[in-house]
Amino acid sequence: MKKKKIESFVVISNDKLGDKVGEYAICPHCYKKHIVKYADKVLSDGSRMPSKILGFVQCGKSSYVVAINELLWIKSKNENKMHS
């Protein structure tokens, strides 16, 4: 019997997006300021193009999403606790 592949996804409503993100954001893991980095868009030919769609911070060996389309993702305390 073949195992079913489980796909993960996150739904973020507009009311969870706040102000425009700056150069730094508060890490949802350690609550310290980290530099916001952005993931590149991968084009159909495999090349990459800079994008500001997904902003994240790196904390140790992990990365945490903090911005969508350059707007801060506002997480509740309960959402942060689910990942710690």
Number of C-alpha atoms within 10 A of each C-alpha: 3 4 5 6 6 6 5 5 6 5 5 12 8 11 8 13 18 14 11 12 17 12 9 15 20 15 20 23 16 11 10 11 14 16 15 22 19 18 14 15 15 12 9 7 6 8 9 12 10 10 14 15 14 18 25 20 23 15 17 7 5 8 15 14 17 24 26 21 15 20 20 20 22 17 13 10 9 8 11 11 10 7 8 8
